[in-house]
Amino acid sequence: NYTTRFLLSDENEYVMYGGELIRWKDRPTDNFLQPWTIKLNTTHDWNMLGGEWFINNLFTYKKGYKSYGKTGSLDPKKYGLQQAKLDEYSVINLPHKFTWDMKIGAKYDVYKGNKLFMNLSIYNLTNRKNTALATYSSRTNDFKPTYDLGRQVWFEFGYEY
């Protein structure tokens, strides 16, 4: 993190990564960016009941990826090392994500082009449990997932003039 002091000599220290001893500087980069995302957005609008209606769907698929995290410390003496500590890192497989967001709305002309509108937005319509990241808990000695937002419903009312 930003408050940790980094020494150039630390680059040559060994770490345990995925069950292998490697130098700290040889760890794979970890940027928490997913490899690719596909989005499909559809919008339909029509006139009905004296107003302008629309429905919008946004489908998002994000490919899974591998990350890694520090899972603890080992005794360097057991591996014949003279360094003070031996950090252990493990590979974490973060799964793909799929979300479906929907917005339904209507506008009604109330006076000389002034319009009253109302929208209903539903985020994560399918209420899928999408893993965002996994954080290591030293208390339980394992990874605990954190999740993206679950289903949310928002109402919006307004007046355009």
C-alpha positions in Angstrom: 0.0 0.0 0.0 1.0 3.6 -0.2 2.3 3.8 3.4 4.6 0.8 3.2 8.3 1.7 2.9 9.8 0.0 -0.1 13.5 -0.8 -0.3 15.3 -1.8 -3.5 16.9 -4.7 -1.6 13.3 -6.1 -1.1 13.1 -6.9 -4.9 15.6 -9.7 -4.4 13.9 -11.3 -1.5 12.1 -14.5 -2.1 8.3 -15.0 -1.7 6.2 -18.1 -2.0 3.9 -17.7 -5.0 1.4 -20.4 -5.9 3.6 -23.0 -4.1 6.9 -22.0 -5.7 9.7 -19.9 -4.4 10.4 -16.9 -6.6 12.0 -13.5 -6.2 9.6 -10.7 -5.2 10.4 -8.8 -8.4 9.4 -11.8 -10.6 5.8 -11.9 -9.4 3.3 -11.5 -12.2 1.7 -8.1 -12.4 -1.7 -7.7 -10.8 -3.7 -4.7 -12.0 -7.2 -5.9 -11.1 -8.5 -5.1 -14.6 -10.7 -7.6 -16.3 -9.5 -8.8 -19.7 -12.6 -7.8 -21.7 -16.2 -6.7 -21.4 -19.1 -7.0 -23.7 -22.1 -4.7 -23.4 -25.4 -4.7 -25.4 -27.8 -1.8 -25.0 -31.3 -1.9 -26.4 -33.8 1.0 -26.4 -37.4 0.8 -27.5 -39.8 3.8 -27.5 -43.5 4.2 -28.5 -46.5 6.4 -28.0 -49.1 5.0 -25.7 -51.9 6.4 -23.4 -51.2 10.0 -24.6 -47.5 9.9 -23.6 -44.0 8.9 -24.8 -42.9 5.6 -23.3 -39.5 3.8 -23.5 -37.8 0.8 -22.2 -34.0 0.4 -22.1 -32.0 -2.8 -21.4 -28.3 -2.9 -20.7 -26.7 -6.4 -20.7 -23.1 -6.6 -19.5 -20.7 -9.6 -19.5 -17.3 -9.3 -17.9 -14.8 -12.2 -18.4 -13.3 -13.7 -15.3 -9.6 -13.3 -14.5 -6.9 -14.4 -12.1 -5.5 -12.2 -9.4 -3.3 -12.9 -6.4 -3.2 -11.9 -2.8 -1.0 -12.3 0.2 -2.1 -15.2 2.3 0.3 -15.0 5.2 3.9 -15.6 6.2 6.1 -18.7 6.3 9.3 -19.5 8.2 12.1 -18.7 5.8 14.5 -21.1 7.7 12.4 -24.1 6.6 13.3 -23.3 3.0 17.0 -22.6 3.6 16.7 -18.8 3.3 18.5 -16.2 5.4 16.0 -13.4 4.9 13.9 -12.2 7.9 10.4 -13.1 6.5 8.9 -15.1 3.7 5.5 -13.8 2.5 3.1 -16.3 0.9 0.9 -15.3 -2.1 -1.9 -17.4 -3.6 -3.6 -17.2 -7.0 -7.3 -16.3 -6.9 -9.7 -17.1 -9.7 -12.3 -14.4 -10.0 -15.3 -15.7 -12.0 -17.1 -14.0 -14.9 -19.9 -11.5 -14.2 -23.2 -10.9 -15.9 -25.6 -8.1 -15.1 -28.9 -6.9 -16.6 -30.0 -3.3 -15.9 -33.4 -2.1 -17.1 -35.1 1.3 -17.2 -38.7 2.0 -18.0 -40.1 5.5 -18.4 -42.8 7.8 -19.6 -43.2 11.5 -20.4 -46.5 13.4 -20.7 -46.9 16.8 -22.2 -48.8 18.9 -19.5 -48.5 22.5 -20.8 -47.0 23.9 -24.0 -44.1 21.5 -24.3 -43.5 21.2 -20.5 -43.4 17.5 -19.6 -43.9 15.5 -16.5 -41.8 12.3 -16.5 -41.4 9.2 -14.4 -38.8 6.5 -14.6 -38.3 3.1 -13.0 -34.7 1.8 -12.9 -33.8 -1.7 -11.9 -30.1 -2.4 -11.5 -29.0 -6.1 -11.5 -32.4 -7.3 -12.4 -31.5 -11.0 -12.0 -30.0 -10.3 -8.6 -26.9 -12.3 -9.4 -24.2 -12.5 -6.8 -21.2 -11.1 -8.7 -17.8 -11.3 -7.0 -15.9 -8.1 -7.2 -12.7 -8.9 -5.4 -11.5 -11.3 -2.8 -9.7 -10.0 0.3 -7.6 -12.1 2.6 -8.7 -12.4 6.2 -5.8 -13.2 8.6 -8.4 -14.0 11.3 -10.0 -16.9 9.3 -6.9 -17.6 7.2 -8.8 -17.6 3.9 -10.2 -15.3 1.2 -13.5 -13.5 1.7 -15.3 -12.3 -1.4 -16.7 -8.9 -1.8 -19.6 -8.4 -4.1 -21.0 -6.0 -6.6 -24.3 -4.4 -5.8 -27.4 -6.6 -5.6 -30.7 -5.7 -7.1 -31.7 -2.0 -6.6 -34.9 -0.3 -7.6 -35.0 3.4 -8.2 -38.0 5.7 -8.9 -37.6 9.1 -10.5 -40.2 11.8 -11.0 -39.5 15.1 -12.6 -40.7 18.0 -14.7 -39.0 19.2 -17.9 -39.6 22.8 -19.0 
